Amino acid sequence: MFRTVAEEGSFSRAAQKLMRTQPAISLALKRLEADLGAQLIDRSSRSLVLTDAGGLVLDYTKRFEGLDRQLRRALTELHGLNAGKLTIGANESTALYLLKHLEAFRRRHSRVNVELRRSLSSRIPDAVREGAIELGAISYDPKDPRLTVFEFYNDRLTFVVSPQHRLSRQRKVGIRELSAETFIAHNVVSPYRARVIEAFRTHQAPLNMAVEMPTIETIRRLVQRNLGVAFLPKMCVEQEIKNGSLKEVAVRELAMERKIRLVYSARRKLSQAAGAFLELVGEEVESAGGSA
């Protein structure tokens, strides 16, 4: 209850999420404070603010949850891969890279439950460290010695336009030629968004991000309707480029490789399910002529 209150920033929202009454939540937290001998929430503030003790307790609740998952996983693994659960965190685009691997994993280990949790890419390393998820799929190197990184796919950002767009018949353009274009941007902060913005700034080309959308799917559809142009991960628009509903145009000054990685804790033993999944991904990468 305390963790939900802290994460929701509100007693009322926490009560709604937990399907309890607000007085019941308040009473439970008072009992917790009495048990710990510490005030966890600053009740003099209008907004919900944790005390230093509250911040410490919140950190431990996350660790407790991770330990609980490890305990249940360890008990499940007494039965081998005839049961168990594989939990992977990914954002909208990196989830696509996992689909064929998850399909192969389910064919091989049909009794293992698979859960793919959607998350902001920036939050995935923390979730792995805390034990909330066992594997995370990200497109950047977290550079954290507490995590092991497993590269398994090379992609790139590509510039796409509608077949009706004035640039659709050109194979390559310069970055300054795009200064008059309306860009449909992904409103999620990422290293690739930052690199595109920096490239336009370096070449002194205006970047008109007049439209920002929450998902790659909505961006793709707006570009297909010729309402703007966009930089998107190649794999997310590969089918549309093949069937002609989108046109790919190279930008001379922008060539951004996008490596997809699986990350997992370097300090905890992998479950049998996660180990089997990594092994399968490695086999498929190598059979396709790559190296993992």
N, C-alpha and C positions, 0 to 999 in steps of 0.2 A: 504493500500500500504506500509506504514512504517513497519508494522509487518511482511509482507512477505519479504521485503528487509532484515530486521534484521534476520529472521529465515533462509533465503536462503544464507545470507552472500554475496550477490551480486545483483547489480542493474539489470544486464543482465538476471540472472536466475529469478529474481522476475518479470521482464517484460515478460519473456517467460511464466511463470506460470500464470500470470494475463492476458495474451494475450493483452498486451499494448506495446507501443514503449518505449524504454529506456528513451528518452528525456521527455516523458509524466510522467514517474515515478519520474524522477529527479525534474521536475517542481512541481509536487504535493508535494514532500517532502520539497522543498524550501518554498512553501506556508504554509505548516504545521509548519515549523520552525518559519516563520514570524508571524504566528497566535499565537504560544505559546511563542514567544520571547525567544527562546532557541535553541542552536545548538544541534542537535540530533546525527549527524554522524561526526566523526573526519575525515575530508577530507585530512589531511596531511599524513595519513597512506596509504600504498599500499593496504593492506587488509582492509576489511570493519570493522571498530571498532566503537562501540557506545560510546558516551560520557556518563557521569553520568546521565545527563538529558535524554539521549536516553534510558538508561537502565530503568529509572523510567517510562518513557512514554510507553515502551514496556510492562512493568508489568501491567500498567493500560489498555492497549489495550486488554490484555488477560481477565482482569476483565470485560471490556465492552462487550466482546463477550459472556462471561458467563451470564451477565445480560440480553443481547439480547435474549439468549436462554430461560432464565427463563420467560421473558415477553411473548414470543411467546407460550411457554408451558402453561402459565397461561391463555392466551386467548383461546388456544385450549381446555383447560380443562373445559371451560364453557359448552362444549358439552359432558362432561363426557368421558367415554371410547369408545365412538363411533368415536373418532378421536384421534389425538395425535401421539407422537413418543417416542419410548423407545430406548435410545442410551447407549450401553454397550461397554466398552473397554476391550480387552483381547489379550493375545499373542497367538501364534499358538497352544500350548498344552492346555491352560486353556479354549480356545474356545470350545474344544471338550466336556468339562464337562457341557457346557451350552446348547448343541444342543437339548437334549430331553426336557429340560425345556422350551426352546424357541418354540419348536414344540407344546407343551401343551398350552403355552401362546397364540400362534397364533390361536389354535382351540377355545380357550375361548374368545379371544378379536381380532377377525379377522380384525377389522377396524383400529387397532393401528399399525402404521408402526414400524418396528424393524430394527435398524442398529447396526451391530456388527463391531466395528472398531478394526483393528489389530494394536497393539502397543507393544513396549518394556514394559515388566512387570514393570521395574523400573520407567517408566514415568507415569504409570497409576494413582498413588495417586495424583500427581501434577495436572493431567488433571481433576480429580474429584474435587479437591479443587478449581480449576479455573472455574469450571462449563462447561468445554468443553465436558465432558461426565457426565452422572448422576450416573451410576453404573460402577464399575470396577471389573474384575475377576482376582485375583492374588493368588499365592501359598505361600505367606509369610505374616507375620503380620507387617504392616507398623509402628505400635506403634506411632500413631499420634492421639492426643486427638481431632483433628478437623475432624476425620473420624470415622464412625461407621463400625464395622467389623462383618460380618455375615458368619460363617463357615457352609458349606453345603455339603462338600464331603471329604472323606478320601481316599487318594491314596498313592502310594509309588514309589520310583525309583526301577527299576528292571534291572538286568544284563542279556542281551540277546546275543545269538550267533546263527549262521547259523546251520541248521540240519547237515551240512557236517563238522562242526567244531570239533576239537578233544575233546572239553569239553561238547559237546551236550548230551552225555549219563550220565554225572555226575549230581547229584542232588544238590551238595554243593561243593564249593571250598574255599580255603583260599586266602586272598588278595595277598599273595606273589606268588601264582601260576599264577597270572595274569601279572607278571612283564615282560614276554616275548611277551605279546599280543599287537597288534596294535589297539589302541582305536580310534573310530570315534567319535569326540566330537562335541557338539553344540557350535558354536562360539559366543554365546550370554552370557554375564556375568549374573550369577544368584547365589543365595545362595547355591543351590544344586551342581553346578559345583565346587564352592569353597570348599564345604564339602567333595566331592569326592577327590579332590586334597589333602586336609588336611589329610584325612584318609590314603591315600597312603604314604604321608610324615611321618605320625605318626608311621606307621608299616614298615617304611624304605623299601618300595617296589617301584621300578621305575614305573612311569606312562608314557607310550609312546603314547602321543596324536599326532600321525603323520598326522592325517587327521582331518580337522575341516570343518563342513558344516553349512549352514545358516538355514536349516529347519529340523525338526524331520522326515519328509517324506523322505528326501534324505538320512539321517542317516539310517533309517529303511531299505531302499532298498539296501544300500551298505552292511549292515550286512547280509541281506538275500542272497546276492551274495558271502558271505564268504570273504569279503575284509577287515574285521575287526570286532571288538566287540564293545558294547556300553552299557551305562547306560541310560535308557529312562523311562519316566513316564509309569506306568503299563497300564493305560487306553489307551495310544496311541498305544500299541502293543498287547492289549488283544485278538483281533480277530486273529492276526497272530500266537500267542501262541496256541490258540484253534485249528486252522487249521494245525498247525505243520510247518508253513513256518519260524517260529522262535522258538528257545528253550530258556526257562528261567532257569537260574542257580543261586542258592542262593550263596551269598558271606558272609561267616561267620562274618566278621568284619564290614559289612556294612548293616544296616537296617534303611533306611531313609523313614519315613512317610512323606507324602506330603499332607497337608491340603489345600483345595481349598476354597477361601473366596470371598465373594462379599463385596465391600467397597462402602460407599456413604458418603456424607457430613453430619456431625453432626449438622451443623449450618443452613442448608437450608431445607425447607420442601420438601419432596419427591413429585414428580408428581404422579397423580393417576395411570399412567401406571407403573412407577417404584414400587410404593407401591403394586400394584396388582401382579407384577412379583415376588417380594420378598415373598408375601403371598403364591403364588402358589409354589415356591421353598420350602418354609417351610412345606407346606402340603405334598409335594411329599417326602421330607426327612423323615418326621414323619411316613408316610404310609409305608415307606421301613424299619421302625424299628429304625431309627436314631433319633437324636435330633438336632435342629437348634437353 
